[in-house]
Amino acid sequence: MRSKILTAATAALLLTTAGCSTLERVVYRPDINQGNYLVATDVSKIHTGMSQQQVAYTLGTPMMSDPFGSNVWYYVFRQEPGHEKVTQQTLTLTFNSSGILTNIDNKPALSKTR
C-alpha cells in the first residue's frame, strides 16, 4: 500500500513540474534559419549602378520580389535560436526600369562579426 502511495506521489510531482519554465531550458529546441543567409562581406560588394544579373551573382536570387511589377528585391533572413529571441535581417534592393540598382536598404545593418 505504501509503495502505491509513493508511486502516485512521484507521478503527481513529475506531472506538476513538467510545465515549469525552469525545465524549459532542458528541452532541446533546434535553431531555425529561414531565407537568404547574408554575410557582411557579400553585402559590401554590392553598390548602386550594378545590374540585376551582377547582384544576383553576388548575393544569389532574392527570397521575394515585388509581385506588382516594380523592380524591388527582398533578401530576408530570419533566425530563431533554440532558446533566444528571434532576429530578422532584411535587405531591400530597388532597381530602375533598366534593371540598374538605385537604392540599398539594409535593416538592421549587418555587422562584420556575423
Residue pairs with C-beta under 8 A, 6 or more apart in sequence:
17 23
24 83
25 83
28 82
29 82
29 83
30 82
31 79
31 80
31 81
31 82
32 79
32 80
33 77
33 78
33 79
33 80
34 77
34 78
34 79
35 63
35 75
35 76
35 77
35 78
36 59
36 60
36 62
36 63
36 75
36 76
36 77
36 91
37 77
38 59
38 75
38 77
38 89
38 91
38 110
39 110
39 114
40 110
40 111
40 112
40 114
41 112
42 58
42 59
43 59
43 91
43 106
43 110
45 58
46 54
46 55
46 58
46 59
46 93
46 101
46 104
47 101
47 104
48 100
48 101
48 102
48 103
48 104
49 100
49 101
50 58
50 100
50 101
51 99
51 100
51 101
52 71
52 73
52 95
52 99
52 101
53 99
55 73
55 93
55 101
56 62
59 75
59 91
62 73
62 74
62 75
62 93
63 74
63 75
63 76
64 73
64 74
64 76
65 71
65 72
65 73
65 74
66 72
66 73
66 74
70 94
71 94
71 95
71 96
71 97
71 99
72 92
72 93
72 94
72 95
73 92
73 93
73 95
74 90
74 91
74 92
74 93
75 90
75 91
75 92
75 93
76 88
76 89
76 90
76 91
77 88
77 89
77 90
78 86
78 87
78 88
78 89
79 86
79 87
79 88
79 89
80 86
89 107
89 108
89 110
90 105
90 106
90 107
91 104
91 105
91 106
91 107
92 103
92 104
92 105
92 106
92 107
93 101
93 103
93 104
93 105
94 101
94 102
94 103
94 104
94 105
95 101
95 102
96 102
